Structures are given as C-alpha cells and as structure tokens.
Amino acid sequence: MKKIAIVGGGASGIACAIELKRNLKDIEVTILERLPRIGKKILMTGNGKCNITNMNLSSNNYNTEALNELLDEFNFDEAKSFFESMGLMMRVDEAGRAYPYSEKATTVLDVMLNELEKLNVEIKTDYDVGEIKRTDSFLVYSNDYQVNNYDYLVMAPGGLASVPEHNSYELLKRLGHKITDISPGLVALKTLEKTKSLSGLRVKAKATIKYGNKELHSTTGEILFKNDGLSGIAIFELSRFFKKKAIISIDLIPDISDNELDKYFDNSRSMEEVLNGILPKMVSLDIVNRCKVINKENIIHALHNYEFTVVDTYGYANAQITLGGVNRKEVNPFTFASLIVEGMYIIGEVNDIDGASGGYNLHYAWGSGILAARDIIRKIKESE
C-alpha cells in the first residue's frame, strides 16, 4: 500500500488529500499539520466569508502566465463541481466572486472536514516537521522526535501570512530548492504622510502605485485610511507591487471630468465648501493643507493626484498572502511535481505564485493540490 504525506493542512493540502482518496481507496494519505487544527487560514479568508473562486479566471490575475495550465485543467466549473460534490451550495456576486451560500467560511471547512473523515484521511495535528530525508522513500521527522516513512511527499505548508512562523522554506532549501525573496501581500501599507486625522474614513477611488517614472499597477476600489497608512481592497491589490518609497497616487474623482467639476467652483463658495460637497470633510481639509497655493487648478490637480509615499507594509500578521517562495522554474506547472526531488510535489502559497484578491489565490490553492493529486494517482496506477 502506497503512503502519501501532505505537509500542511491548508486549502491546497486538504484539496489534494480529498482528490487522492476519492480516486485511490487503497492508499494511505496523512496530513501533517503543525497547528492544533487544520484549515485555520480558510476560516480567515474573504473576511470570514471565504471567497472560494472567481468566474473571471485568467493568468492576468496572477504574477505568472504559467498558471494557464492549471486554469485550463481546473477552471471555474471544475472548482464548482468539486465543492458541490461535497454538498456545498455556492453563490456568485456581481463581480464574479464565488462564496458559500451561507457566506460563512466555516461552512466550507465543515464540508471538507466531513469529506476527509468519510475518506479515512489520517490527520496528525501538532506535528511540526523538523527534517525531511530522501532515500528510497521520504523520512519525515517531527521536532518532537517522531519519524514516519512515505512513498510520496506533498509540501503544502503555506506561507507566512497570518500564521505563526515556520521553517518550511528552510526545509525546501535543504532539499535543493531555491527560494525567491518573500514579503507580505494583500496587506495594508504604511505611509510617510500622516493619516491619523483621516483614520476610519473610506473613499471609493482609482489608485495607482508608481516607482520612479514607472507605473506598476492601477486599480479601482475602496480605500480605508488608517492611523499611519492606507488599507482597503484597492490598497491590498497595490501591495502586491510594493516597493519602499513607491508613490500611491489616488484619483478621488476618476469618473468626473474637469469640465463637469468646473461648474462646482464659483465665487459664492470657498474652496473648502466646494470640497466638502464632494469628499469627507477631513479629506477635503488635508487636500487644502497640501496645496501651497489654494486655487481651482491646484485643487482639481490634487483631487486627481492625492499622493502618499509608501514606507512599509503592515507585516505578515496582517497580510492575506505571501509574495515570493519556491522558484517557479523548479516546479512542473502541469503537475506541481518538484523538478529537483523525485516523488515530491510543492503546492499552494509556498510557491512563488500569487494572485489578485477576489478568490484567485484560493482557486490556485485548490487547483495546485488537485493537479498534484492527479499526477500521483497516474504514477501509482502505472506502477501497478
């Protein structure tokens, strides 16, 4: 009987385990999870609603075109069928984002845990992997001196976002893989400019991140002002392109032409009064204070170019994903098999693959786990 270990009980690891045991009953599948329970991060996704996937899947939503292979084989309909087969009802919003019908992440985790139990997948929690050795098989050592032997190894430890620090990147380095620079992603950004007076205010705007003379990315959505920085879905999206001293330029009125705006300026109202009719009062005051010369032209320019200098992120504890990871050149994009270690697969957030907010990262997690499982299934069947 073949034995498969999945290191990590997050989205990709759970999906991999389910796909394996559904298709091969006569194998042992064990999830090795360092935390007291599996699926903890699933409960945190989508503000607790769990944005499972997105109808508008494209490699343009990721940092690499290598995801085309995954998106071809595991598309939106495949993801929908996968979850419906476990009894999960879904709903899709006007932006194409798919959620459990309950809009509760607990519903997603509950149906997956039920499926794991039905399939007799073994789950070992509080199992912190300290060493992995490749001989004729894989020897997996825990930090409390347990050792287990497996025919196939699936590395699904996740990244560093919103979870306790772990040594998985170091383990993969010891096994011969290169790790690209890692940093927090889909996270709020700290700014040089003081924002305490604006804290708690929200605006819908177009936001662009620039570095030097280059525009890195642009998006439209909600922006939330914090005590010392910027948050909200638009800022999360820009954080994937974070560089220290980059400039975030906010167009507070992207859908209003200068000609249309011009009619609001007349001699009967002060500049402050005009702005207070357009924006929250404290934002208006900040714009006026930034203008060296207060006139119509400068105010209109400031409305379209409300700029902040980025000095840092709010760190892994507040991030939704990790940017960077295992070098993509060392992982087969069709199967997620390691090109360095035979019999090992690397799936999910630990790879240098990241997507936009909106269900894209979870879709990649489910898909990479399922594609890895399908390749293991093929190899086991061929060896029989």
C-alpha positions in Angstrom: 0.0 0.0 0.0 1.4 3.4 -1.1 1.8 6.0 1.6 1.5 9.7 0.9 2.3 12.6 3.3 0.9 16.0 2.9 2.8 18.6 4.9 0.3 21.3 5.7 -3.5 21.2 6.3 -4.5 24.4 4.5 -6.5 24.8 1.3 -4.1 23.1 -1.1 -3.3 20.2 1.2 -6.9 19.4 2.1 -7.9 19.5 -1.6 -5.0 17.3 -2.5 -5.9 14.7 0.2 -9.6 14.6 -1.0 -8.7 14.1 -4.6 -6.2 11.4 -3.8 -8.5 9.3 -1.6 -11.5 9.7 -3.9 -9.7 8.1 -6.7 -7.5 5.6 -4.9 -9.1 3.9 -1.9 -6.2 1.5 -1.3 -3.6 4.1 -0.3 -2.7 5.8 3.0 -3.0 9.6 3.0 -1.8 11.5 6.0 -1.9 15.3 6.6 0.8 16.5 8.9 -0.2 19.9 10.4 1.9 21.9 12.8 -1.1 23.7 14.4 -3.7 22.2 16.7 -6.2 22.0 13.9 -6.3 22.0 10.1 -7.9 24.7 7.8 -7.4 27.6 10.2 -6.5 30.0 7.4 -9.5 29.0 5.3 -11.7 30.5 8.1 -9.9 33.8 7.8 -10.3 34.3 4.0 -12.7 36.8 2.5 -13.3 38.5 5.8 -14.7 35.2 7.2 -16.9 34.6 4.1 -14.4 32.5 2.1 -14.2 33.8 -1.5 -13.7 30.3 -2.9 -13.0 31.1 -6.6 -13.9 33.6 -9.3 -15.8 33.2 -12.6 -13.4 35.5 -14.4 -10.3 33.4 -14.1 -7.3 34.4 -16.2 -3.5 34.3 -15.8 -3.7 38.1 -16.0 -4.9 37.9 -12.4 -1.6 36.2 -11.3 2.1 37.0 -11.3 2.8 34.4 -13.9 1.4 33.1 -17.2 2.5 29.6 -16.1 -0.9 29.4 -14.3 -2.6 28.9 -17.8 -2.0 25.2 -17.5 -3.8 25.0 -14.1 -6.6 27.2 -15.2 -7.2 25.1 -18.3 -7.4 21.9 -16.4 -9.1 23.2 -13.2 -11.4 26.0 -14.3 -14.3 27.7 -12.6 -16.8 24.8 -13.5 -14.3 22.2 -12.1 -14.0 24.1 -8.9 -17.8 24.5 -8.6 -18.3 20.8 -9.2 -15.6 19.9 -6.7 -17.3 21.7 -3.9 -20.9 20.8 -5.0 -19.8 17.1 -4.8 -19.2 17.6 -1.1 -22.6 19.2 -0.7 -21.6 22.9 -0.7 -24.0 25.3 -2.2 -22.4 28.4 -3.7 -23.5 31.9 -4.8 -21.7 34.3 -7.2 -21.8 38.1 -6.8 -22.0 40.7 -9.5 -18.2 40.8 -9.7 -17.9 37.1 -10.4 -16.7 36.2 -6.9 -18.0 32.8 -5.6 -18.8 32.3 -1.9 -20.5 29.6 0.0 -24.3 30.3 0.0 -24.1 30.7 3.8 -21.4 33.3 3.3 -19.6 31.6 6.2 -16.1 30.2 5.8 -16.9 27.7 8.5 -19.4 26.0 6.0 -16.5 25.4 3.5 -14.2 23.9 6.2 -17.0 21.8 7.6 -17.9 20.1 4.3 -14.2 19.5 3.6 -13.6 18.0 7.1 -16.6 15.8 6.7 -15.2 14.6 3.3 -11.8 13.9 4.9 -13.5 11.8 7.6 -15.6 9.8 5.1 -12.5 9.1 3.1 -10.4 8.0 6.1 -7.7 10.5 5.6 -5.4 10.5 8.6 -4.8 13.9 10.2 -1.8 14.4 12.6 -2.0 17.8 14.3 0.7 19.5 16.3 3.2 17.7 14.0 5.9 20.2 13.3 8.2 18.8 10.6 11.8 19.4 11.6 13.7 17.4 8.9 13.0 15.5 5.7 15.4 13.0 4.2 15.1 11.4 0.7 16.3 7.8 0.5 14.3 5.1 -1.4 11.4 6.9 0.2 10.8 10.0 2.3 11.7 10.0 6.0 9.8 12.8 7.7 11.0 13.8 11.2 9.0 15.9 13.6 10.6 18.3 16.1 9.4 16.0 19.0 11.3 13.0 17.5 8.5 11.2 15.6 9.6 9.7 12.3 7.4 8.4 9.5 8.1 6.9 6.1 6.3 7.8 2.9 6.4 6.9 -0.8 5.3 10.4 -2.0 5.6 13.7 -0.3 3.4 16.8 -0.9 4.7 20.1 0.5 1.8 22.3 1.3 2.9 24.3 4.3 1.5 27.7 3.1 3.3 31.0 3.5 3.9 33.3 6.4 0.8 35.4 6.2 -1.5 35.4 9.2 0.1 32.3 10.7 2.9 31.5 13.2 6.3 31.5 11.6 7.5 28.1 10.4 10.7 26.5 8.8 9.2 25.2 5.6 11.2 27.5 3.3 14.4 26.2 5.1 13.3 22.6 4.7 12.8 23.1 0.9 16.2 24.8 0.6 17.8 21.8 2.3 16.1 19.6 -0.3 17.8 21.7 -3.1 15.1 24.3 -4.0 15.8 28.0 -4.4 13.5 30.5 -2.6 12.9 33.9 -4.1 12.6 36.9 -1.9 9.4 36.8 0.2 7.2 39.6 1.6 3.7 40.2 2.8 1.0 40.6 0.1 -2.6 41.7 0.0 -1.8 43.9 3.0 -2.3 47.5 4.2 0.6 49.9 3.6 2.2 52.4 5.9 2.9 55.9 4.5 5.3 58.7 5.2 2.4 61.2 5.2 0.4 61.5 8.5 -3.1 60.0 8.2 -4.2 60.0 11.8 -6.8 62.7 11.2 -8.3 60.6 8.4 -8.4 57.3 10.3 -11.6 55.4 9.7 -12.7 57.3 6.6 -13.4 55.4 3.5 -13.4 56.6 -0.1 -14.0 54.8 -3.5 -11.3 55.8 -5.9 -8.8 54.9 -8.5 -5.4 54.1 -7.0 -2.1 53.8 -8.8 1.3 52.7 -7.5 4.4 54.2 -9.1 8.1 53.7 -8.6 10.4 56.2 -10.2 8.8 57.1 -13.5 7.2 53.7 -13.9 3.5 52.9 -13.2 3.5 49.5 -11.6 -0.2 48.8 -11.3 -3.6 50.6 -11.1 -6.9 49.5 -9.7 -10.3 51.0 -8.6 -12.0 50.2 -5.3 -12.4 51.1 -1.7 -9.6 52.8 0.3 -9.6 52.9 4.1 -7.5 55.4 5.9 -5.7 54.1 9.0 -3.7 55.8 11.8 -0.5 55.7 9.8 -1.3 54.4 6.4 -3.8 53.1 3.8 -5.9 49.9 3.7 -9.0 48.7 1.8 -9.3 46.3 -1.2 -7.7 48.8 -3.7 -4.6 49.1 -1.4 -4.4 45.4 -0.9 -4.2 44.9 -4.6 -1.5 47.5 -5.0 0.5 45.9 -2.1 1.4 43.0 -4.5 3.7 45.6 -6.2 5.1 47.1 -3.0 8.4 48.8 -3.0 9.8 51.2 -0.3 9.4 54.8 -1.4 6.9 54.0 -4.1 4.2 56.5 -4.6 0.5 55.7 -4.3 -1.5 58.3 -6.3 -5.2 58.4 -5.6 -7.7 59.8 -8.1 -10.6 60.7 -5.8 -13.0 61.5 -8.7 -12.0 59.2 -11.5 -15.4 59.3 -13.2 -15.8 63.2 -13.1 -14.4 65.2 -15.9 -12.6 68.5 -15.3 -15.4 70.3 -17.2 -18.0 68.7 -15.0 -16.1 69.6 -11.9 -15.5 73.1 -13.0 -19.2 74.1 -12.6 -18.9 73.4 -8.8 -16.4 76.2 -8.5 -17.9 79.6 -8.3 -17.3 82.8 -6.4 -20.2 82.2 -4.0 -18.4 79.2 -2.3 -14.9 78.9 -0.8 -12.6 76.1 -1.9 -13.3 74.3 1.4 -17.0 74.5 0.8 -16.7 73.1 -2.7 -14.6 70.1 -1.5 -16.9 69.4 1.4 -19.7 68.8 -1.1 -17.6 66.2 -2.8 -15.5 64.4 -0.1 -15.4 63.7 3.6 -14.6 66.9 5.5 -11.2 65.7 6.8 -10.0 64.6 3.4 -11.0 68.0 2.0 -9.1 69.7 4.7 -6.0 67.6 4.1 -6.1 68.4 0.3 -6.4 72.1 1.1 -3.5 71.9 3.5 -1.3 70.2 0.9 -1.8 73.0 -1.7 0.9 75.7 -1.4 -1.4 78.0 -3.4 -5.1 77.5 -3.0 -6.8 77.9 -6.3 -9.1 76.0 -8.6 -6.4 74.5 -10.8 -4.3 73.2 -7.8 -7.4 71.8 -6.1 -8.5 69.9 -9.2 -5.0 68.6 -9.7 -4.9 67.4 -6.1 -8.3 65.6 -6.4 -6.9 63.6 -9.3 -3.4 63.2 -7.7 -3.7 62.7 -3.9 -0.3 61.2 -3.3 1.2 59.1 -0.5 4.8 57.7 -0.1 4.9 54.1 0.9 7.4 53.3 3.7 6.4 49.7 4.7 3.7 47.1 4.9 1.7 46.2 8.0 3.6 42.9 8.1 2.8 39.2 7.8 0.4 39.2 10.8 -1.9 41.5 8.8 -1.4 40.0 5.3 -3.6 37.7 3.4 -0.8 36.0 1.3 2.9 35.7 1.0 4.7 37.0 -2.1 7.6 35.0 -3.4 8.6 31.5 -2.5 9.8 28.4 -4.3 11.3 29.3 -7.6 8.7 28.6 -10.3 11.4 27.2 -12.7 11.9 24.3 -10.3 8.2 23.1 -10.2 6.3 21.5 -13.1 3.4 23.8 -13.9 1.2 20.9 -15.2 1.6 18.7 -12.1 3.4 20.7 -9.4 6.0 18.0 -9.1 9.4 19.1 -7.9 12.0 19.2 -10.7 14.7 18.7 -8.1 13.4 15.9 -5.9 11.7 12.9 -7.5 8.4 12.0 -5.8 7.9 15.3 -4.1 5.2 17.9 -5.0 5.1 21.6 -4.0 1.6 23.2 -3.9 -0.1 26.3 -2.7 1.2 29.5 -1.2 4.8 28.3 -0.6 5.4 28.6 -4.3 6.3 32.0 -5.9 2.8 32.3 -7.3 0.3 35.0 -6.1 -3.0 36.3 -7.4 -5.2 39.4 -7.0 -7.8 39.5 -4.3 -11.2 38.1 -5.4 -10.8 34.3 -4.9 -7.9 33.9 -7.2 -5.4 32.7 -4.6 -7.8 30.1 -3.2 -8.6 28.9 -6.7 -4.9 28.4 -7.3 -4.5 26.6 -3.9 -7.4 24.1 -4.6 -6.2 23.6 -8.2 -2.5 23.0 -7.4 -3.5 20.4 -4.8 -5.8 18.6 -7.2 -3.3 18.6 -10.1 -0.6 17.2 -7.9 -3.0 14.5 -6.6 -3.9 13.5 -10.2 -0.3 13.1 -11.1 0.4 10.9 -8.1 -2.7 8.8 -8.9 -1.4 8.4 -12.5 2.0 7.3 -11.3 0.6 4.8 -8.8 -1.7 3.3 -11.4 1.2 3.0 -13.9 3.3 1.2 -11.3 0.7 -1.4 -10.5 
